[in-house]
């Protein structure tokens, strides 16, 4: 191949690569969230999971190492506004993001707060905020065990067996700018 043809081929390939949409080059990260109790995935009916007042797990399937902001509240306002499609900046439970929690959730806690979200992430086996992480195909299955709730607003810790009101969960994944929302999911936990 002549130098002239090589240069033309090189520039043509470069132009083709640059014209590909970014999404085609970098898959969008995603997650799904569900609740398990006694090793069983609990059925979701109209956005509600009904549990016994006993330990449970919040499970997230991540498409790759990433972070998810989780608002957990005893008031429905964040879930209601999220379900209406309000922008992330307008959701009450995300006014303050990134409540600091310890790695690996050794106390099996779920932080409850009306205006702040927890920052749950998986970077690698040594850096995450879940009790345990396994692989299932291409997904990371991240489990966070909950035996007690820590109400940040009231400064009280309660075992799950003492909870009498619903828990409203809203999970949001953003781009690295921490502003542009990629995906959201919500559910309500009620008790038998």
Secondary structure, DSSP 8 states (H G I E B T S, - for coil): --HHHHHHHHHHHHHHHHHS-HHHHS----EEEEEEETTEE---BTTEEEE-SS-EEEEEEESSSEEEEEEEESSSHHHHHHHTT--GGG-GGGSEEEE---GGGTT-EEEE-SSEEEEEEEEETTEESSSEEEEETTEEEEEEEESEEEETTTTEEEEGGG--S-EEEEEEEE-TTSSSEEEEEEEEEEE-
